[in-house]
Amino acid sequence: MTRTTTMTVRIGGALSDHVNANVGEDGSYENVSEYIRDLIRRDKDRCDREAFDRLKAELTLAFAAPDASYQPLTAADVIRRNKA
């Protein structure tokens, strides 16, 4: 189930001018809500990409490590390590 949240944001000065320039007849968005939703989606995509890139970098290091550096672990070992 999708939840809708109404938020009020106050901005002024250069930020307000920037939003107004991007909304309406001359802008890329029909209204401020559409613009804000797009900004949030782009930020979420950026966060997801950064998390994926961090995971990919860690896996690259792990797969590049020599076999002798690996230690056998049980599921309990992993759970215990992750709780710390």
Backbone as CSV, one residue per row, in Angstrom:
resi,resn,N_x,N_y,N_z,CA_x,CA_y,CA_z,C_x,C_y,C_z
1,MET,0.843,-1.173,0.000,0.000,0.000,0.000,0.895,1.246,0.000
2,THR,0.609,2.172,-0.879,1.377,3.399,-0.980,0.807,4.440,-0.034
3,ARG,1.710,5.094,0.680,1.310,6.127,1.623,1.652,7.482,1.032
4,THR,0.737,8.414,1.137,0.973,9.773,0.665,1.224,10.665,1.866
5,THR,2.250,11.487,1.759,2.594,12.418,2.821,2.569,13.826,2.256
6,THR,1.892,14.711,2.947,1.891,16.115,2.557,2.953,16.833,3.363
7,MET,3.794,17.594,2.683,4.864,18.315,3.355,4.809,19.774,2.947
8,THR,5.210,20.630,3.848,5.314,22.050,3.557,6.778,22.435,3.633
9,VAL,7.268,23.072,2.588,8.661,23.485,2.536,8.689,24.978,2.237
10,ARG,9.443,25.702,3.032,9.591,27.138,2.782,10.973,27.408,2.222
11,ILE,10.994,28.096,1.093,12.267,28.504,0.502,12.144,29.957,0.067
12,GLY,13.240,30.606,-0.014,13.214,32.007,-0.430,14.445,32.335,-1.244
13,GLY,14.508,33.564,-1.671,15.685,34.060,-2.370,16.000,33.316,-3.644
14,ALA,17.285,33.007,-3.805,17.773,32.367,-5.031,17.151,30.990,-5.248
15,LEU,16.898,30.256,-4.153,16.273,28.932,-4.313,14.853,29.062,-4.859
16,SER,14.108,30.006,-4.330,12.748,30.235,-4.809,12.762,30.675,-6.272
17,ASP,13.683,31.555,-6.616,13.799,32.004,-8.011,14.122,30.828,-8.930
18,HIS,14.980,29.950,-8.473,15.360,28.786,-9.278,14.160,27.870,-9.500
19,VAL,13.402,27.603,-8.443,12.209,26.756,-8.579,11.230,27.406,-9.548
20,ASN,10.968,28.688,-9.363,10.018,29.383,-10.234,10.453,29.363,-11.695
21,ALA,11.749,29.397,-11.937,12.258,29.358,-13.310,12.042,27.994,-13.959
22,ASN,11.878,26.954,-13.138,11.711,25.590,-13.656,10.271,25.112,-13.683
23,VAL,9.359,25.955,-13.233,7.937,25.574,-13.142,7.106,26.545,-13.974
24,GLY,6.061,26.014,-14.599,5.138,26.866,-15.346,5.414,26.850,-16.835
25,GLU,4.906,27.841,-17.519,5.001,27.902,-18.982,6.420,27.818,-19.514
26,ASP,7.334,28.509,-18.866,8.723,28.539,-19.355,9.590,27.435,-18.773
27,GLY,9.077,26.694,-17.814,9.872,25.670,-17.138,9.611,24.275,-17.658
28,SER,10.331,23.331,-17.097,10.208,21.925,-17.503,9.102,21.194,-16.746
29,TYR,8.565,21.802,-15.702,7.575,21.153,-14.848,6.302,21.987,-14.790
30,GLU,5.164,21.295,-14.691,3.885,22.003,-14.646,3.633,22.663,-13.299
31,ASN,4.141,22.032,-12.225,3.916,22.601,-10.893,5.070,22.246,-9.969
32,VAL,5.106,22.899,-8.824,6.202,22.712,-7.878,6.243,21.270,-7.366
33,SER,5.096,20.672,-7.108,5.060,19.295,-6.600,5.732,18.329,-7.566
34,GLU,5.444,18.496,-8.854,6.060,17.639,-9.872,7.580,17.802,-9.853
35,TYR,8.032,19.041,-9.729,9.470,19.336,-9.687,10.127,18.699,-8.467
36,ILE,9.520,18.849,-7.308,10.072,18.297,-6.073,10.098,16.764,-6.134
37,ARG,9.022,16.152,-6.626,9.001,14.682,-6.749,10.132,14.201,-7.649
38,ASP,10.382,14.917,-8.761,11.462,14.535,-9.663,12.818,14.669,-8.977
39,LEU,13.019,15.752,-8.227,14.278,15.919,-7.485,14.490,14.785,-6.487
40,ILE,13.422,14.405,-5.791,13.527,13.320,-4.802,13.844,11.997,-5.499
41,ARG,13.178,11.724,-6.621,13.457,10.482,-7.368,14.914,10.435,-7.818
42,ARG,15.409,11.556,-8.329,16.803,11.603,-8.787,17.770,11.400,-7.623
43,ASP,17.456,11.991,-6.474,18.302,11.818,-5.301,18.282,10.374,-4.834
44,LYS,17.102,9.744,-4.857,16.989,8.330,-4.465,17.800,7.459,-5.425
45,ASP,17.698,7.725,-6.718,18.485,6.970,-7.701,19.978,7.135,-7.442
46,ARG,20.413,8.362,-7.125,21.829,8.618,-6.828,22.273,7.830,-5.597
47,CYS,21.453,7.826,-4.556,21.791,7.070,-3.340,21.879,5.576,-3.634
48,ASP,20.938,5.063,-4.416,20.956,3.645,-4.788,22.203,3.312,-5.598
49,ARG,22.565,4.181,-6.538,23.770,3.974,-7.361,25.028,3.975,-6.501
50,GLU,25.099,4.911,-5.548,26.263,4.983,-4.668,26.374,3.735,-3.800
51,ALA,25.246,3.250,-3.282,25.261,2.030,-2.465,25.710,0.837,-3.309
52,PHE,25.225,0.745,-4.547,25.627,-0.340,-5.439,27.117,-0.259,-5.748
53,ASP,27.602,0.951,-6.005,29.030,1.130,-6.316,29.909,0.735,-5.131
54,ARG,29.469,1.061,-3.896,30.238,0.652,-2.707,30.268,-0.866,-2.585
55,LEU,29.127,-1.504,-2.804,29.061,-2.968,-2.736,29.941,-3.594,-3.813
56,LYS,29.861,-3.050,-5.011,30.662,-3.566,-6.124,32.158,-3.440,-5.818
57,ALA,32.571,-2.317,-5.241,33.979,-2.114,-4.901,34.426,-3.122,-3.841
58,GLU,33.583,-3.371,-2.839,33.936,-4.348,-1.802,34.033,-5.753,-2.374
59,LEU,33.100,-6.096,-3.256,33.144,-7.430,-3.864,34.363,-7.581,-4.771
60,THR,34.723,-6.529,-5.479,35.909,-6.568,-6.340,37.151,-6.850,-5.498
61,LEU,37.265,-6.151,-4.348,38.400,-6.401,-3.446,38.381,-7.832,-2.914
62,ALA,37.202,-8.296,-2.536,37.097,-9.646,-1.973,37.494,-10.710,-2.994
63,PHE,37.039,-10.559,-4.225,37.359,-11.559,-5.241,38.809,-11.476,-5.698
64,ALA,39.466,-10.324,-5.467,40.864,-10.169,-5.844,41.807,-10.693,-4.763
65,ALA,41.285,-10.948,-3.578,42.125,-11.408,-2.470,42.603,-12.838,-2.727
66,PRO,43.806,-13.158,-2.283,44.298,-14.525,-2.465,43.465,-15.510,-1.638
67,ASP,43.346,-16.714,-2.155,42.547,-17.736,-1.473,43.007,-17.971,-0.035
68,ALA,44.283,-17.830,0.227,44.816,-18.072,1.575,44.288,-17.069,2.593
69,SER,43.785,-15.930,2.130,43.292,-14.915,3.066,41.862,-15.188,3.532
70,TYR,41.194,-16.157,2.913,39.825,-16.472,3.302,39.815,-17.354,4.552
71,GLN,38.828,-17.102,5.415,38.659,-17.899,6.625,37.284,-18.542,6.594
72,PRO,37.197,-19.796,6.970,35.881,-20.429,7.011,35.039,-19.788,8.123
73,LEU,33.789,-19.508,7.825,32.873,-18.922,8.801,31.579,-19.711,8.822
74,THR,31.008,-19.826,9.991,29.680,-20.423,10.108,28.658,-19.290,10.041
75,ALA,27.402,-19.657,9.879,26.334,-18.652,9.886,26.330,-17.908,11.220
76,ALA,26.588,-18.614,12.300,26.623,-17.982,13.626,27.753,-16.953,13.702
77,ASP,28.899,-17.237,13.083,30.009,-16.280,13.054,29.600,-14.986,12.350
78,VAL,28.928,-15.136,11.228,28.504,-13.975,10.448,27.479,-13.154,11.231
79,ILE,26.528,-13.831,11.838,25.504,-13.136,12.629,26.151,-12.390,13.789
80,ARG,27.053,-13.039,14.477,27.748,-12.436,15.623,28.549,-11.207,15.164
81,ARG,29.256,-11.321,14.049,30.057,-10.204,13.526,29.158,-9.025,13.143
82,ASN,28.007,-9.313,12.555,27.123,-8.247,12.116,26.359,-7.575,13.246
83,LYS,26.266,-8.228,14.389,25.612,-7.625,15.544,26.533,-6.640,16.266
84,ALA,27.823,-6.793,16.063,28.791,-5.941,16.750,28.811,-4.540,16.214
